[in-house]
Amino acid sequence: MQLDAIFAEIVEETSPEWYVNFLKRIRNNPMKTDYKPEIREYISKMFEPSEKSDKESVPISLDEFYVMLINVLPSKWVYKVDVHDVLQELNFKTDFYYEGDFKEKPAMCFTVKPLPQ
């Protein structure tokens, strides 16, 4: 059994049904170059916008969203500008958070609430 087949079997057994169908749809269309609808679907199924920071919300930077997406979508066709546009369309709000040990570097992040899977 090839490694891809083993991985596919594990994903099907451990992932929500929408995610399995999402991956199958991507694999069945290798010539596609516009992944904005898939970016929108992935983000809307995984997160919901949060108006303010609270115990349930987490800050996620544009770079972190991008890395999440290129792990499941072809990195050649996923652009940060598309990710940003989708986040804006879905009403995700931006805020500045400080990162690092001394909190000296502000980073623009989107405040989100992860959805249960």
C-alpha positions as CSV (number, residue, x, y, z in Angstrom):
1,M,0.0,0.0,0.0
2,Q,1.4,3.4,-0.9
3,L,2.0,6.1,1.6
4,D,-0.7,8.3,0.0
5,A,-3.3,5.6,0.4
6,I,-2.4,5.0,4.0
7,F,-2.6,8.8,4.7
8,A,-6.0,9.0,2.9
9,E,-7.3,6.1,5.0
10,I,-6.2,7.8,8.3
11,V,-7.7,11.1,7.2
12,E,-11.0,9.5,6.4
13,E,-11.1,7.7,9.7
14,T,-10.1,10.7,11.9
15,S,-11.6,13.8,10.2
16,P,-15.0,15.3,10.0
17,E,-17.0,14.3,6.9
18,W,-16.9,17.8,5.4
19,Y,-13.1,17.8,5.5
20,V,-12.8,14.4,3.8
21,N,-15.1,15.6,1.0
22,F,-13.2,18.8,0.8
23,L,-9.9,17.0,0.2
24,K,-11.5,14.6,-2.3
25,R,-12.8,17.5,-4.3
26,I,-9.4,19.1,-4.5
27,R,-7.6,15.9,-5.5
28,N,-10.2,15.3,-8.3
29,N,-9.5,18.6,-10.0
30,P,-5.7,19.0,-10.5
31,M,-6.1,21.7,-13.2
32,K,-7.8,24.2,-11.0
33,T,-6.0,27.5,-10.2
34,D,-8.6,29.6,-8.3
35,Y,-9.0,28.3,-4.8
36,K,-10.8,31.3,-3.2
37,P,-14.0,29.3,-2.8
38,E,-12.1,26.5,-1.0
39,I,-10.3,29.0,1.2
40,R,-13.7,30.5,2.2
41,E,-15.1,27.0,2.9
42,Y,-12.1,25.9,5.0
43,I,-12.0,29.1,7.1
44,S,-15.8,29.2,7.6
45,K,-15.9,25.5,8.7
46,M,-12.9,25.8,11.1
47,F,-13.4,29.3,12.7
48,E,-16.0,31.9,13.4
49,P,-15.4,35.7,13.8
50,S,-15.0,37.0,17.3
51,E,-15.9,40.6,18.1
52,K,-13.5,40.9,21.0
53,S,-10.8,38.9,22.8
54,D,-12.2,36.5,25.4
55,K,-11.4,33.1,26.8
56,E,-12.7,31.3,23.8
57,S,-11.0,33.4,21.1
58,V,-7.5,33.2,19.8
59,P,-5.4,35.6,17.7
60,I,-4.3,34.1,14.4
61,S,-2.0,36.0,12.0
62,L,-2.5,36.1,8.3
63,D,0.7,34.0,8.0
64,E,-0.7,31.3,10.3
65,F,-3.9,31.1,8.2
66,Y,-1.8,30.9,5.1
67,V,0.3,28.0,6.4
68,M,-2.9,26.2,7.5
69,L,-4.3,26.5,4.0
70,I,-1.2,25.5,2.1
71,N,-1.1,22.3,4.1
72,V,-4.4,21.2,2.4
73,L,-4.5,23.3,-0.8
74,P,-1.8,23.6,-3.5
75,S,0.6,26.2,-2.3
76,K,1.3,27.3,-5.8
77,W,-2.3,28.6,-6.2
78,V,-3.0,30.0,-2.7
79,Y,-2.2,33.6,-2.3
80,K,-2.1,35.6,1.0
81,V,-4.1,38.4,-0.6
82,D,-6.9,35.9,-1.3
83,V,-6.8,34.6,2.3
84,H,-7.0,38.2,3.5
85,D,-9.9,39.0,1.2
86,V,-11.8,36.0,2.4
87,L,-11.2,36.8,6.0
88,Q,-12.6,40.3,5.4
89,E,-15.6,39.0,3.5
90,L,-16.4,36.7,6.4
91,N,-16.2,39.6,8.8
92,F,-13.2,38.6,10.7
93,K,-11.9,41.6,12.7
94,T,-8.2,42.5,13.0
95,D,-6.5,43.6,16.1
96,F,-2.9,44.1,17.2
97,Y,-1.3,41.7,19.6
98,Y,2.2,41.8,21.1
99,E,4.4,38.8,20.5
100,G,7.8,37.7,21.8
101,D,9.2,37.4,25.3
102,F,9.3,41.1,26.0
103,K,6.2,41.9,24.0
104,E,8.0,44.5,21.9
105,K,6.7,43.5,18.5
106,P,3.1,44.2,17.6
107,A,1.5,41.8,15.1
108,M,-1.7,42.2,13.3
109,C,-3.9,39.2,13.9
110,F,-7.5,38.1,13.3
111,T,-9.5,37.3,16.5
112,V,-11.2,34.0,15.9
113,K,-13.1,31.3,17.8
114,P,-12.2,27.8,16.7
115,L,-15.3,25.7,15.9
116,P,-15.7,22.2,17.4
117,Q,-14.8,19.5,14.9
